[in-house]
């Protein structure tokens, strides 16, 4: 028995035992059958290629050993790379979420970057920071899309190609080992000076329809775009996983979130290719204008804001256009998925 055969036996048993431990016997059988199928296909390709070139070829039993060795090498290298990247992203280098303090020397704004699914520890830290800010006479501006009509809700779903409802973020959170943001925990802390500085879906749809009427190539945008019930897809995925499988999926997904936060180029690529760019432009630009105008026109000189990370850059730019004295005077970081 040569070294390659010994390697194949040992690492095949380790791999199959791992699958058995995580996913039970059915996946072991499935893995074996899948390997046999692809081994047979690969052998046929190999056999006819050698015949065509009139060269010697391995017998099927020797080819299995040859093929299995390369499959195992590929599997273990892939597992190592994914595991190392996940560990590095989650444990060694989690993505930071900035807290910007800006001022024009008349008003001071603390802008806390947010997302709708993060860790409980992250949300609790922001709650404590907000309490401390309010004790120093800050008012609270927050992002939260307001109520909408049923008609415009359906239009919004069609525009984003996703069925958007109150359970969407909660179900997403189950895939990422995080929790859904509960904005109610930030309201009425110390005082009731809390102000929603967001748009309604009705307003977003109004802006979107105004833009839509100016678009000429509507057919190409609408082609093959159907509303996807993401909630159902998530529930269906979760129902197929046991606790061990779900734990691994969440850990890898958590790493992907960290990596996504770190990499602005990937965020831009996803935005440009997997969203309705016209709607996304409105969701960003009009809300940016709303936030900037609320800050400029507010009678309060100390404002604490929780809003989506992507908004800060453009809101700050709008503030500087209105008053060049706006400066970033401090930047702190929280680690939402640590």
Residue frames as qw, qx, qy, qz and C-alpha x, y, z in Angstrom:
[[0.000, 0.889, 0.457, 0.000, 0.00, 0.00, 0.00],
 [0.471, 0.337, -0.011, 0.815, 1.66, 3.25, -1.15],
 [0.163, -0.229, -0.383, 0.880, 1.66, 6.61, 0.65],
 [0.287, -0.073, -0.282, -0.913, -1.05, 8.06, -1.59],
 [0.567, -0.313, -0.703, -0.296, -3.44, 5.21, -0.74],
 [0.437, -0.337, -0.633, 0.543, -2.73, 5.56, 2.99],
 [0.004, 0.105, 0.093, -0.990, -3.37, 9.31, 2.71],
 [0.419, -0.188, -0.502, -0.733, -6.65, 8.67, 0.88],
 [0.556, -0.364, -0.747, 0.009, -7.88, 6.20, 3.50],
 [0.348, -0.313, -0.510, 0.721, -7.00, 8.35, 6.51],
 [0.057, 0.174, 0.034, -0.982, -8.29, 11.65, 5.20],
 [0.418, -0.238, -0.625, -0.615, -11.40, 10.12, 3.61],
 [0.494, -0.423, -0.739, 0.176, -12.33, 8.62, 6.98],
 [0.207, -0.302, -0.340, 0.866, -11.71, 11.94, 8.74],
 [0.202, -0.001, -0.285, -0.937, -13.81, 13.77, 6.17],
 [0.498, -0.304, -0.697, -0.417, -16.68, 11.25, 6.27],
 [0.428, -0.400, -0.684, 0.435, -16.65, 11.14, 10.08],
 [0.062, -0.197, -0.156, 0.966, -16.84, 14.96, 10.16],
 [0.375, -0.128, -0.458, -0.796, -19.80, 14.93, 7.80],
 [0.528, -0.350, -0.772, -0.049, -21.45, 12.21, 9.94],
 [0.322, -0.329, -0.536, 0.707, -20.89, 14.27, 13.11],
 [0.087, 0.189, 0.007, -0.978, -22.31, 17.44, 11.57],
 [0.508, 0.168, -0.259, -0.804, -25.03, 16.19, 9.24],
 [0.764, -0.031, 0.548, -0.339, -25.69, 12.50, 10.10],
 [0.597, -0.073, 0.757, 0.255, -25.55, 9.39, 7.91],
 [0.585, 0.693, 0.419, -0.049, -27.63, 10.60, 4.96],
 [0.212, 0.936, -0.236, -0.154, -24.95, 13.16, 4.01],
 [0.423, -0.483, 0.735, 0.218, -22.22, 10.55, 4.29],
 [0.624, 0.296, 0.711, 0.129, -24.05, 8.37, 1.77],
 [0.410, 0.886, 0.190, -0.099, -24.77, 11.40, -0.40],
 [0.086, -0.848, 0.458, 0.251, -21.09, 12.39, -0.38],
 [0.516, -0.221, 0.794, 0.231, -19.97, 8.89, -1.35],
 [0.580, 0.546, 0.601, 0.072, -22.50, 8.66, -4.18],
 [0.240, 0.953, -0.026, -0.185, -21.56, 12.14, -5.41],
 [0.257, -0.672, 0.628, 0.295, -17.88, 11.19, -5.46],
 [0.578, 0.069, 0.789, 0.197, -18.58, 7.97, -7.37],
 [0.498, 0.767, 0.399, -0.060, -20.68, 9.84, -9.92],
 [0.167, 0.946, -0.223, -0.166, -18.07, 12.52, -10.61],
 [0.434, -0.487, 0.718, 0.243, -15.25, 9.99, -10.53],
 [0.638, 0.315, 0.689, 0.140, -17.03, 7.99, -13.22],
 [0.404, 0.897, 0.170, -0.051, -17.60, 11.10, -15.36],
 [0.111, -0.862, 0.448, 0.208, -13.97, 12.17, -14.89],
 [0.576, -0.230, 0.750, 0.229, -12.76, 8.68, -15.83],
 [0.632, 0.577, 0.510, 0.091, -14.79, 8.69, -19.04],
 [0.235, 0.964, -0.097, -0.082, -13.32, 12.07, -20.02],
 [0.333, -0.687, 0.622, 0.172, -9.83, 10.86, -19.10],
 [0.696, 0.047, 0.704, 0.133, -10.30, 7.53, -20.93],
 [0.602, 0.705, 0.362, 0.102, -11.50, 9.06, -24.21],
 [0.062, 0.958, -0.258, -0.112, -8.84, 11.77, -24.07],
 [0.444, -0.512, 0.707, 0.202, -6.11, 9.17, -23.71],
 [0.689, 0.307, 0.644, 0.125, -7.66, 7.03, -26.46],
 [0.430, 0.891, 0.136, -0.049, -7.86, 10.02, -28.76],
 [0.030, 0.883, -0.466, -0.057, -4.17, 10.74, -28.21],
 [0.906, 0.212, -0.366, 0.015, -3.35, 7.02, -28.40],
 [0.090, 0.558, -0.657, 0.499, -1.62, 6.97, -25.03],
 [0.441, -0.168, -0.856, 0.210, -1.68, 4.55, -22.14],
 [0.422, -0.547, 0.003, -0.723, -4.27, 5.09, -19.44],
 [0.163, -0.244, 0.804, -0.517, -4.80, 3.98, -15.84],
 [0.290, -0.336, -0.884, -0.147, -7.24, 1.25, -14.95],
 [0.368, -0.692, -0.297, -0.546, -10.41, 2.38, -13.21],
 [0.740, -0.582, -0.286, 0.177, -9.29, 1.24, -9.73],
 [0.591, -0.122, -0.049, 0.796, -5.98, 3.13, -10.06],
 [0.052, 0.496, 0.251, 0.830, -7.79, 6.17, -11.45],
 [0.526, -0.735, -0.381, -0.198, -10.07, 6.19, -8.38],
 [0.697, -0.455, -0.168, 0.528, -7.01, 6.44, -6.14],
 [0.392, 0.137, 0.180, 0.892, -5.56, 9.19, -8.33],
 [0.160, -0.604, -0.384, -0.680, -8.86, 11.11, -8.49],
 [0.606, -0.696, -0.384, 0.018, -9.65, 10.74, -4.77],
 [0.621, -0.259, -0.133, 0.728, -6.22, 12.08, -3.79],
 [0.182, 0.228, 0.194, 0.937, -6.76, 15.29, -5.79],
 [0.382, -0.650, -0.450, -0.480, -10.34, 15.73, -4.58],
 [0.666, -0.596, -0.353, 0.277, -9.23, 15.39, -0.95],
 [0.480, -0.088, -0.020, 0.873, -6.38, 17.86, -1.45],
 [0.047, -0.427, -0.322, -0.844, -8.84, 20.36, -2.98],
 [0.532, -0.667, -0.468, -0.230, -11.42, 19.83, -0.19],
 [0.666, -0.511, -0.285, 0.463, -8.94, 20.25, 2.65],
 [0.355, 0.049, 0.073, 0.931, -7.28, 23.29, 1.11],
 [0.200, -0.539, -0.398, -0.715, -10.71, 24.89, 0.55],
 [0.618, -0.657, -0.431, -0.009, -11.82, 24.12, 4.11],
 [0.612, -0.308, -0.185, 0.705, -8.57, 25.51, 5.52],
 [0.188, 0.233, 0.181, 0.937, -8.84, 28.74, 3.53],
 [0.372, -0.611, -0.415, -0.563, -12.51, 29.31, 4.44],
 [0.687, -0.581, -0.396, 0.186, -11.94, 28.44, 8.11],
 [0.541, -0.170, -0.116, 0.816, -8.87, 30.67, 8.38],
 [0.027, 0.357, 0.243, 0.901, -10.60, 33.62, 6.69],
 [0.507, -0.645, -0.447, -0.357, -13.68, 33.19, 8.90],
 [0.692, -0.487, -0.325, 0.421, -11.57, 32.99, 12.05],
 [0.418, 0.009, 0.010, 0.909, -9.46, 35.99, 11.04],
 [0.129, -0.469, -0.329, -0.809, -12.51, 38.10, 10.16],
 [0.593, -0.631, -0.407, -0.291, -14.49, 37.19, 13.28],
 [0.765, -0.546, -0.203, 0.273, -11.83, 36.90, 15.96],
 [0.634, -0.202, 0.062, 0.744, -8.66, 38.73, 14.90],
 [0.130, -0.095, 0.223, 0.961, -9.82, 41.56, 12.68],
 [0.161, 0.654, 0.734, -0.081, -13.57, 42.25, 13.00],
 [0.222, 0.543, 0.320, 0.744, -14.90, 45.19, 11.04],
 [0.143, -0.283, -0.431, 0.844, -15.26, 48.49, 12.90],
 [0.039, 0.766, 0.570, 0.295, -18.39, 50.63, 12.87],
 [0.331, 0.197, -0.172, 0.907, -17.47, 54.32, 13.21],
 [0.185, -0.837, -0.470, 0.212, -18.88, 56.95, 15.51],
 [0.405, 0.386, 0.098, 0.823, -18.16, 60.39, 14.04],
 [0.189, -0.773, -0.371, 0.478, -18.29, 63.59, 16.05],
 [0.382, 0.415, 0.319, 0.762, -18.61, 66.61, 13.77],
 [0.155, -0.757, -0.376, 0.511, -19.06, 70.31, 14.44],
 [0.368, 0.669, 0.214, 0.609, -19.26, 73.71, 12.77],
 [0.308, 0.052, -0.427, 0.848, -18.44, 75.29, 16.15],
 [0.433, -0.195, 0.078, -0.876, -22.10, 76.18, 16.62],
 [0.904, -0.098, 0.025, -0.415, -23.64, 72.73, 16.47],
 [0.099, -0.441, 0.892, -0.016, -22.15, 69.40, 17.45],
 [0.874, 0.108, -0.140, -0.453, -23.40, 66.13, 15.93],
 [0.365, -0.340, 0.867, -0.013, -22.53, 62.61, 17.00],
 [0.744, 0.312, -0.314, -0.500, -23.23, 60.34, 14.03],
 [0.520, -0.277, 0.801, -0.106, -23.38, 56.68, 15.03],
 [0.438, 0.271, -0.686, -0.515, -23.23, 54.39, 11.99],
 [0.635, -0.035, 0.613, -0.468, -25.84, 51.63, 12.18],
 [0.348, 0.073, -0.804, -0.477, -27.32, 48.59, 10.49],
 [0.711, -0.250, -0.049, -0.656, -30.58, 46.75, 11.11],
 [0.967, -0.202, -0.155, -0.018, -28.92, 43.46, 12.12],
 [0.281, 0.632, -0.585, 0.424, -25.93, 43.44, 14.48],
 [0.501, -0.089, -0.783, 0.358, -24.88, 42.02, 17.82],
 [0.453, -0.776, -0.434, -0.065, -26.79, 42.66, 21.05],
 [0.599, -0.443, -0.115, 0.658, -23.59, 43.99, 22.67],
 [0.283, 0.198, 0.293, 0.892, -23.31, 46.59, 19.88],
 [0.234, -0.659, -0.454, -0.551, -26.86, 47.85, 20.37],
 [0.599, -0.691, -0.356, 0.193, -26.49, 47.96, 24.15],
 [0.534, -0.218, -0.007, 0.817, -23.28, 50.01, 23.87],
 [0.067, 0.386, 0.342, 0.854, -25.05, 52.55, 21.66],
 [0.440, -0.722, -0.483, -0.227, -27.89, 52.73, 24.17],
 [0.611, -0.573, -0.222, 0.499, -25.45, 53.61, 26.94],
 [0.382, 0.012, 0.186, 0.905, -23.72, 56.18, 24.73],
 [0.118, -0.575, -0.463, -0.665, -27.06, 57.76, 23.89],
 [0.532, -0.731, -0.418, 0.087, -28.00, 57.98, 27.59],
 [0.551, -0.399, -0.051, 0.731, -24.72, 59.75, 28.33],
 [0.211, 0.242, 0.352, 0.879, -25.25, 62.10, 25.38],
 [0.267, -0.694, -0.504, -0.439, -28.77, 62.99, 26.49],
 [0.566, -0.656, -0.320, 0.385, -27.51, 63.77, 29.96],
 [0.377, -0.293, 0.143, 0.867, -25.37, 66.37, 28.21],
 [0.326, 0.629, 0.235, -0.666, -28.48, 67.86, 26.54],
 [0.026, 0.165, -0.764, -0.624, -28.24, 66.08, 23.19],
 [0.737, 0.256, 0.209, -0.590, -31.42, 65.33, 21.26],
 [0.507, -0.095, 0.836, 0.185, -31.85, 62.09, 19.35],
 [0.578, 0.486, -0.266, -0.600, -32.35, 61.87, 15.55],
 [0.523, -0.156, 0.837, 0.034, -33.00, 58.38, 14.25],
 [0.328, 0.215, -0.691, -0.607, -33.53, 56.42, 11.07],
 [0.318, 0.197, 0.904, -0.210, -36.74, 54.43, 10.83],
 [0.126, -0.155, -0.620, -0.759, -38.89, 54.26, 7.72],
 [0.368, 0.084, 0.431, -0.820, -42.33, 55.51, 8.64],
 [0.550, 0.335, 0.722, -0.254, -45.76, 54.01, 7.97],
 [0.097, 0.227, -0.600, -0.761, -46.96, 53.53, 4.41],
 [0.742, 0.208, 0.084, -0.632, -50.06, 52.64, 2.43],
 [0.795, 0.018, 0.606, 0.018, -50.66, 49.07, 1.24],
 [0.686, 0.716, 0.126, 0.020, -50.54, 50.23, -2.39],
 [0.204, 0.878, -0.421, 0.103, -47.14, 51.85, -2.01],
 [0.596, -0.458, 0.657, -0.049, -45.83, 48.91, -0.03],
 [0.842, 0.290, 0.450, 0.067, -46.58, 46.66, -3.02],
 [0.500, 0.854, -0.091, 0.111, -44.94, 49.18, -5.36],
 [0.205, -0.807, 0.548, -0.080, -41.87, 49.26, -3.12],
 [0.770, -0.179, 0.612, 0.013, -41.62, 45.46, -3.12],
 [0.776, 0.559, 0.266, 0.122, -41.77, 45.41, -6.90],
 [0.248, 0.930, -0.246, 0.117, -39.12, 48.14, -7.10],
 [0.254, -0.682, 0.679, -0.097, -36.63, 46.33, -4.84],
 [0.672, 0.228, -0.661, -0.245, -37.65, 42.88, -6.19],
 [0.287, 0.014, -0.865, 0.411, -38.02, 41.60, -2.61],
 [0.487, -0.653, -0.489, -0.313, -41.06, 41.10, -0.41],
 [0.217, 0.299, -0.473, 0.799, -40.25, 43.56, 2.37],
 [0.575, -0.636, -0.353, -0.373, -42.12, 43.16, 5.66],
 [0.417, -0.783, 0.298, -0.354, -41.61, 43.46, 9.41],
 [0.915, -0.301, 0.268, 0.023, -40.11, 39.96, 9.69],
 [0.743, 0.617, -0.187, 0.177, -37.41, 40.39, 7.04],
 [0.131, 0.726, -0.546, 0.397, -34.60, 41.65, 9.29],
 [0.688, -0.415, 0.485, -0.345, -35.52, 39.25, 12.06],
 [0.970, 0.170, 0.174, -0.015, -35.23, 36.29, 9.69],
 [0.562, 0.702, -0.326, 0.292, -31.98, 37.63, 8.24],
 [0.254, -0.721, 0.527, -0.372, -30.57, 37.88, 11.74],
 [0.903, -0.202, 0.338, -0.170, -31.10, 34.13, 12.23],
 [0.883, 0.422, -0.028, 0.204, -28.67, 33.45, 9.39],
 [0.418, 0.686, -0.292, 0.518, -25.91, 35.68, 10.76],
 [0.644, -0.283, -0.533, 0.470, -25.75, 34.96, 14.52],
 [0.079, 0.101, -0.174, 0.976, -26.87, 38.50, 15.29],
 [0.092, 0.570, 0.732, -0.361, -30.12, 40.14, 16.34],
 [0.169, 0.695, 0.465, 0.522, -32.56, 42.52, 14.72],
 [0.133, 0.144, -0.236, 0.952, -32.32, 46.17, 15.68],
 [0.222, -0.706, -0.671, 0.035, -35.09, 47.19, 18.08],
 [0.213, 0.460, -0.012, 0.862, -35.19, 50.96, 17.82],
 [0.503, -0.731, -0.299, -0.352, -37.68, 51.22, 20.69],
 [0.759, -0.406, -0.267, 0.434, -34.80, 50.67, 23.18],
 [0.430, 0.088, -0.002, 0.899, -33.42, 54.09, 22.18],
 [0.162, -0.613, -0.336, -0.696, -36.60, 56.07, 22.68],
 [0.522, -0.758, -0.118, -0.374, -37.52, 58.10, 25.78],
 [0.771, -0.142, -0.332, 0.524, -34.11, 57.70, 27.38],
 [0.327, -0.192, -0.254, 0.890, -33.53, 60.50, 29.94],
 [0.290, 0.431, 0.155, -0.840, -36.06, 62.63, 28.04],
 [0.628, 0.472, 0.618, -0.042, -38.48, 62.38, 25.11],
 [0.203, 0.801, -0.244, -0.508, -36.48, 64.54, 22.69],
 [0.504, -0.058, 0.799, 0.322, -36.47, 61.85, 19.97],
 [0.462, 0.634, -0.033, -0.619, -37.08, 62.76, 16.34],
 [0.747, 0.226, 0.586, 0.217, -37.58, 60.49, 13.34],
 [0.123, 0.728, -0.287, -0.611, -35.63, 62.07, 10.46],
 [0.335, -0.023, 0.870, 0.361, -36.53, 59.52, 7.81],
 [0.396, 0.103, -0.404, -0.818, -38.83, 59.30, 4.82],
 [0.739, 0.122, 0.515, -0.416, -41.99, 57.28, 4.49],
 [0.477, 0.099, 0.793, 0.365, -42.29, 54.57, 1.85],
 [0.355, 0.805, 0.471, -0.062, -44.98, 56.79, 0.32],
 [0.018, 0.917, -0.206, -0.341, -42.45, 59.60, -0.13],
 [0.388, -0.388, 0.735, 0.399, -39.82, 57.23, -1.52],
 [0.480, 0.395, 0.757, 0.203, -42.30, 55.84, -4.04],
 [0.252, 0.918, 0.225, -0.209, -43.34, 59.37, -5.04],
 [0.103, -0.786, 0.466, 0.393, -39.71, 60.30, -5.77],
 [0.457, -0.132, 0.828, 0.296, -39.15, 56.98, -7.51],
 [0.484, 0.611, 0.625, 0.046, -42.16, 57.37, -9.81],
 [0.164, 0.938, -0.050, -0.303, -41.04, 60.88, -10.74],
 [0.195, -0.595, 0.690, 0.363, -37.65, 59.45, -11.72],
 [0.529, 0.137, 0.830, 0.113, -39.22, 56.39, -13.38],
 [0.481, 0.773, 0.370, -0.186, -41.27, 58.54, -15.72],
 [0.150, 0.876, -0.346, -0.299, -38.04, 60.03, -17.09],
 [0.446, -0.347, 0.793, 0.227, -36.44, 56.63, -17.80],
 [0.567, 0.439, -0.374, -0.588, -36.57, 55.45, -21.41],
 [0.484, 0.246, -0.831, -0.121, -35.35, 51.83, -21.19],
 [0.624, -0.312, 0.398, -0.596, -37.94, 50.57, -18.70],
 [0.946, 0.117, -0.179, -0.246, -38.30, 47.19, -20.42],
 [0.637, 0.392, -0.584, 0.315, -34.64, 46.25, -19.90],
 [0.133, -0.412, 0.600, -0.673, -34.85, 47.16, -16.21],
 [0.733, -0.120, 0.298, -0.600, -38.01, 45.14, -15.64],
 [0.747, 0.293, -0.550, -0.232, -36.90, 42.10, -17.65],
 [0.736, -0.033, -0.660, 0.150, -36.97, 38.89, -15.59],
 [0.036, 0.255, -0.552, 0.793, -37.45, 40.81, -12.34],
 [0.592, -0.478, -0.566, -0.316, -39.89, 39.15, -9.98],
 [0.398, -0.665, 0.330, -0.539, -40.62, 39.87, -6.33],
 [0.586, 0.118, -0.778, 0.192, -38.80, 37.30, -4.20],
 [0.685, -0.652, -0.079, -0.315, -40.24, 36.22, -0.88],
 [0.333, 0.539, -0.660, 0.404, -36.93, 36.29, 1.01],
 [0.533, -0.380, 0.504, -0.563, -38.65, 35.45, 4.31],
 [0.956, 0.072, 0.099, -0.267, -39.90, 32.18, 2.87],
 [0.730, 0.509, -0.418, 0.183, -36.51, 31.39, 1.32],
 [0.007, 0.560, -0.649, 0.515, -34.76, 31.96, 4.65],
 [0.721, -0.225, 0.426, -0.497, -37.30, 29.88, 6.59],
 [0.947, 0.269, -0.109, -0.136, -36.97, 27.10, 3.99],
 [0.507, 0.565, -0.562, 0.328, -33.16, 27.18, 4.31],
 [0.257, -0.482, 0.616, -0.567, -33.27, 27.13, 8.12],
 [0.868, -0.092, 0.207, -0.442, -35.71, 24.23, 8.16],
 [0.895, 0.340, -0.289, 0.022, -33.18, 22.05, 6.29],
 [0.361, 0.549, -0.582, 0.479, -30.35, 22.64, 8.77],
 [0.728, -0.494, -0.445, 0.166, -29.66, 21.04, 12.12],
 [0.381, -0.916, 0.002, 0.128, -28.04, 22.95, 14.99],
 [0.658, -0.378, 0.364, 0.540, -24.46, 22.04, 14.04],
 [0.475, 0.427, 0.486, 0.596, -24.96, 22.96, 10.39],
 [0.032, -0.929, -0.288, -0.231, -26.63, 26.22, 11.36],
 [0.533, -0.769, 0.097, 0.338, -23.78, 27.08, 13.73],
 [0.597, -0.102, 0.441, 0.662, -21.21, 26.67, 10.94],
 [0.278, 0.658, 0.490, 0.499, -23.35, 28.62, 8.45],
 [0.225, -0.954, -0.197, -0.016, -23.78, 31.48, 10.92],
 [0.586, -0.595, 0.217, 0.505, -20.08, 31.64, 11.68],
 [0.494, 0.141, 0.504, 0.694, -19.18, 31.84, 7.97],
 [0.087, 0.797, 0.464, 0.377, -21.99, 34.36, 7.31],
 [0.405, -0.876, -0.095, 0.245, -20.78, 36.43, 10.24],
 [0.560, -0.329, 0.358, 0.671, -17.32, 36.53, 8.67],
 [0.342, 0.468, 0.550, 0.601, -18.85, 37.59, 5.36],
 [0.132, -0.932, -0.327, -0.088, -20.60, 40.50, 7.10],
 [0.503, -0.713, 0.138, 0.469, -17.34, 41.61, 8.66],
 [0.519, -0.025, 0.507, 0.688, -15.59, 41.38, 5.29],
 [0.198, 0.707, 0.538, 0.414, -18.39, 43.30, 3.59],
 [0.254, -0.941, -0.167, 0.146, -18.17, 46.14, 6.10],
 [0.552, -0.509, 0.305, 0.586, -14.41, 46.34, 5.61],
 [0.391, 0.013, 0.611, 0.689, -14.53, 46.45, 1.81],
 [0.297, 0.588, 0.182, -0.730, -16.23, 49.49, 0.27],
 [0.213, 0.331, -0.670, -0.630, -15.52, 48.25, -3.27],
 [0.066, -0.198, -0.975, -0.081, -17.60, 45.12, -2.68],
 [0.156, 0.558, 0.574, -0.579, -20.41, 47.23, -1.22],
 [0.264, 0.550, -0.210, -0.764, -20.38, 49.38, -4.36],
 [0.162, 0.154, -0.872, -0.435, -20.29, 46.31, -6.64],
 [0.033, 0.358, 0.916, -0.178, -23.26, 44.74, -4.85],
 [0.198, 0.610, 0.328, -0.693, -25.17, 47.99, -5.01],
 [0.243, 0.502, -0.417, -0.718, -24.50, 48.49, -8.72],
 [0.284, 0.175, -0.860, -0.385, -25.28, 44.93, -9.79],
 [0.245, -0.261, -0.932, 0.066, -27.81, 43.44, -7.39],
 [0.055, 0.555, 0.549, -0.623, -30.16, 46.31, -6.60],
 [0.296, 0.808, 0.441, 0.255, -32.51, 48.63, -8.40],
 [0.491, -0.008, -0.076, 0.868, -29.98, 51.44, -8.84],
 [0.091, -0.524, -0.256, -0.807, -32.66, 54.08, -9.48],
 [0.630, -0.671, -0.320, -0.224, -34.49, 53.25, -6.27],
 [0.758, -0.312, -0.234, 0.522, -31.24, 52.90, -4.33],
 [0.325, 0.296, 0.026, 0.898, -30.16, 56.35, -5.50],
 [0.352, -0.636, -0.222, -0.650, -33.38, 57.83, -4.15],
 [0.781, -0.536, -0.316, 0.059, -33.14, 55.93, -0.86],
 [0.659, -0.165, -0.141, 0.720, -29.64, 57.32, -0.38],
 [0.241, 0.295, 0.120, 0.917, -29.85, 60.81, -1.88],
 [0.352, -0.634, -0.309, -0.615, -33.27, 61.89, -0.62],
 [0.735, -0.591, -0.307, 0.128, -32.60, 60.60, 2.87],
 [0.594, -0.036, -0.111, 0.796, -29.21, 62.34, 2.85],
 [0.001, 0.464, 0.170, 0.869, -30.96, 65.59, 2.01],
 [0.585, -0.650, -0.370, -0.313, -33.53, 64.95, 4.72],
 [0.752, -0.418, -0.272, 0.431, -30.89, 64.34, 7.40],
 [0.443, 0.108, -0.007, 0.890, -28.73, 67.31, 6.38],
 [0.166, -0.556, -0.256, -0.773, -31.71, 69.68, 6.29],
 [0.667, -0.641, -0.367, -0.097, -32.92, 68.51, 9.69],
 [0.686, -0.280, -0.195, 0.642, -29.48, 69.16, 11.18],
 [0.262, 0.257, 0.120, 0.922, -29.16, 72.57, 9.52],
 [0.304, -0.529, -0.276, -0.743, -32.66, 73.74, 10.47],
 [0.636, -0.468, -0.593, 0.157, -32.78, 72.24, 13.96],
 [0.221, -0.873, 0.090, -0.426, -32.95, 74.64, 16.87],
 [0.846, -0.509, 0.131, 0.089, -30.91, 72.16, 18.90],
 [0.198, 0.847, -0.493, -0.004, -27.14, 72.56, 19.00],
 [0.211, -0.394, 0.891, -0.077, -26.36, 69.04, 20.20],
 [0.837, 0.207, -0.108, -0.496, -27.62, 66.12, 18.13],
 [0.379, -0.292, 0.877, 0.041, -27.01, 62.37, 18.42],
 [0.705, 0.367, -0.239, -0.558, -27.87, 60.45, 15.23],
 [0.546, -0.133, 0.822, 0.088, -28.16, 56.73, 14.52],
 [0.662, 0.611, -0.042, -0.431, -28.23, 56.08, 10.78],
 [0.943, 0.235, 0.173, 0.160, -26.98, 53.65, 8.14],
 [0.607, -0.442, 0.276, 0.600, -23.21, 53.85, 7.59],
 [0.494, 0.333, 0.493, 0.634, -23.39, 54.69, 3.86],
 [0.036, 0.910, 0.373, 0.178, -25.18, 57.96, 4.61],
 [0.476, -0.730, -0.057, 0.486, -22.47, 59.70, 6.62],
 [0.498, -0.079, 0.365, 0.783, -20.10, 60.59, 3.78],
 [0.118, 0.508, 0.522, 0.674, -22.81, 62.30, 1.72],
 [0.330, -0.856, -0.397, 0.001, -24.56, 63.96, 4.68],
 [0.532, -0.576, 0.038, 0.620, -21.24, 65.43, 5.79],
 [0.366, 0.129, 0.446, 0.807, -20.62, 66.68, 2.25],
 [0.068, -0.730, -0.525, -0.432, -24.04, 68.37, 2.17],
 [0.454, -0.814, -0.242, 0.270, -23.37, 70.01, 5.52],
 [0.513, -0.352, 0.214, 0.753, -20.03, 71.34, 4.25],
 [0.226, 0.436, 0.517, 0.702, -21.70, 72.75, 1.14],
 [0.255, -0.851, -0.406, -0.217, -24.02, 74.67, 3.44],
 [0.335, -0.914, 0.216, -0.079, -21.25, 75.69, 5.84],
 [0.689, 0.507, -0.463, 0.230, -17.56, 75.04, 5.11],
 [0.190, -0.629, 0.570, -0.493, -16.80, 75.15, 8.85],
 [0.938, -0.202, 0.089, -0.268, -18.09, 71.61, 9.42],
 [0.262, 0.582, -0.761, 0.114, -15.21, 69.39, 10.55],
 [0.888, -0.226, -0.400, -0.020, -14.76, 65.87, 11.90],
 [0.139, -0.774, 0.458, -0.415, -13.23, 66.36, 15.33],
 [0.396, -0.362, 0.808, -0.244, -13.31, 62.78, 16.62],
 [0.762, 0.149, -0.488, -0.399, -13.79, 59.26, 15.32],
 [0.461, -0.329, 0.767, -0.301, -14.36, 56.26, 17.60],
 [0.527, 0.165, -0.730, -0.403, -15.04, 52.67, 16.61],
 [0.727, -0.167, 0.513, -0.426, -17.33, 49.92, 17.83],
 [0.114, 0.261, -0.914, -0.291, -17.10, 46.31, 16.70],
 [0.681, -0.012, 0.067, -0.729, -20.65, 45.18, 15.94],
 [0.942, 0.097, -0.231, -0.224, -19.92, 41.57, 14.97],
 [0.159, 0.580, -0.743, 0.292, -17.07, 40.75, 17.32]]
